[in-house]
Amino acid sequence: MKQQIIPGITHWQSPSFFAFFPSSESTAGFMGEMLSTGLNVVGFNWLSSPAATELESTVMDWLGQELKLPKEFLFTGHGGGVMLGTTYEALLTTLVAARDRMLNHIGHDKNGKLVVYGSDQTHCAVEKAAHIAGFHPENFRAIKTSISSSYSLQPKSLLETVENDIRNGLVPCYLCATVGTTSTTAVDPVGALCHVTKKYRMWVHIDGAYEGSACICPEFRYLIDGVEDADSFSLNAHKWFLTNLDCCCLWVKDPLSLIRSLSTNASYLHNNASESKGVVDYKDWQITLSRRFRALKLWMVLRSYGVSNLRNFLRSHVEMAKKFEELVKADKRFEIVVPRNLAMVCFRLKPLSVDSDGNEMNRKLLDSVNNSGRLYMSHAMVEGMFVIRCAVGATLTQEGHVIMAWKEVQEHANAINSK
């Protein structure tokens, strides 16, 4: 183990891990994962493990209430939540439900006319899920965004694209609005986009994989303003919520849309509890049949730390990212590419001349920093610019690690500029 495995893995739990997005874990999350693995229950329906289903339903309502989700998304309001593996599963699940809902309205012979929308910053998982769900590959719209709007999807651009598709005989079906895009943590204006989609009966899914967790903090709740007009919302508790991988939380207003598309009713699954319609059978809320007891670890995280401590955990990373941003701004050789959003900073070395785009220099800088083994950052391409991403979010990261990371970046920048 120590000789062959540990040296050959990327240490996501290192306090100097600033790449991609965080995968924060905790003692409570670890214990919950261990207990879940030890119990090894397969809660595909209520009868197969009643406590697993009941705990999941309860925890999803707890977290939904802390996020201030409208009651329509909670079991207490005839909606409900389910724990899946990843955001991709949430996307595929809701795309299938959206597809069937629209086809039931316009006729099943028009499947090839359905269109899926996102921005050019939307995660590639949406396009992949749409393809697997049977949408025509040419009917995915990655609508262009720009730095002037901090790369958020603009309602006017969406409306123009939708109207153009309608003129060409196509049918708008599904919009993925993102709260915290991968490249720049851009936030799409949920309420305004929902206003555009309402007259077209489109399904609106809000992908809050990264930033959704922060919405338990009152000062960040504005990020999902307008969620009441959406159909579904998801976040990854395994990213920035101290819950070990995997745990994607998905809430829907209309669980029947999922059940109609995803249910299976083989005779060997029949039982009195299910047929009473008084229980939840989570096999009908997801792509797979079998499922893990994920609720146990999220329950332990919520009970062990409490909402107040979880808020402070999130806030501390935002403050550390602010500190990193200030350090970058103080060095005139560097620039912030887009305004910081929560706990990720996008920056780069400024080009040395007007004839250079600076991309190769920043690529060398990132490679040099990462090859040092002292920290790890990742990159994005934004309108042709090579941008370095510093995502603060590891469980053990403290301000000292952030300051060390910046000094390391400066040292490698000095070496590159001296050549």
C-alpha positions, 0 to 999 in steps of 0.5 A: 500500500505505502510503496505502490498505491499512496505514491501513485494517487492524486491526494484530493484531501491534501490542504494544498489541493486547489484543482478542479472542484473540492471533494471534501470529506469528514470523519462523520462522512467517513463513518457514515460511508463505513457503516453503509458499506458494512450494512450493505443494504440494497434499498431499491424499494421501501420493503427492501430496507424501510429505514434506508428509504425513510431516512433518505426522504427525511434528510432530503427534506431537512437539507431542502428546508435549509436551502430554503427550497419552495415547499413544492420540492419537498415531500411535505409539499408533494415533491421530493428528493433522491440521492444519486451518485453524480450530477450526470445521473441527475441530468440523465434522469431529468432529461428522460422525464422531460422528454417523455413529458413533452412527447406525451403532449406533442406526440411520440413521433416527434422525438427527433425534434426535441431540443436541449439548451445550455450555455457554452459554459454548461458542463459537457455531461449535459450533452452526453446525457442528452445523447444517451436519452435519445435526443438528436445529437444536432439538437443540443444548443450551447448558447454563447456567453461572454465576459461582459456578463461574466459568462452567464447565460443571458435570457435574450440569447436563450429566447432568440435561440428558442424562437429560431428553433421553433421557426425551423419546426423544432420543439424546445424541451429542456434547459440546464441552468448552471449555478457555478460553471466548471470553467469560471463558476458563472451563475446563470440567472435562474428566475429570468431564464425560467420566465423565458421557458415558461410559455414553451412548457420546457423542463428547467433543471438547475445544476448547482453541483458546486455552488448549490451547497453554499446556498444554506448560507443566507448571504449566498441563497440569492444564487438560486433566486427563481428556483420556484419556477424550475422543475428540478434542482441538484447539488453534489454534497460530495463536493463542498459539503463534507460528505464522501463521494458519491452523493448527488442530491436531486429535488423535483417538483413532480416525482410522478414525472420520474416514476412514469418514465423510470418505473419497473413493475416486474411481478417479483417486485410486487408487495403490499407496501408499494401497491398501497402508494403510501411509500417511496420506491426509489428504484423508480426515481433513478436510472439504476435499480440497485442503490446504496444507502447514501443517506446514512453518511449525509445524515451523520454529517448534518447531525455531527456538524450542524447547519451552523458549523457547515455554514462556517466551513463554507464561509471560511473557504470563501474568505480564503479565496478572497485572500488569494484574490487580493494577493493576485491583484497586488502583483501587477504581473497577474490579472483576475480573468473573471470576477471571483465567485465564492471560493474559486479564483481564475487568474493568469500572467498578463501577456508580455507583449501585444503580439502574444496571447500569453497562453503558452506562458501560462501553460508553462507556469501551471505545469511548473507549479504542479510538477513541484508537487507542493500544490495542485491547480487546474486550468480552463480555456475561456474565450481562447485564454488559458486560465489557471483555476485556484479552487479553495475547498479541501477540508483541511485547507487553512489560510497558511496553505493559500498564502504558501500556494501564492508564494509558490506561484510567484516563485515559478512565475519568476523563474519563467520570466527570467528565461 
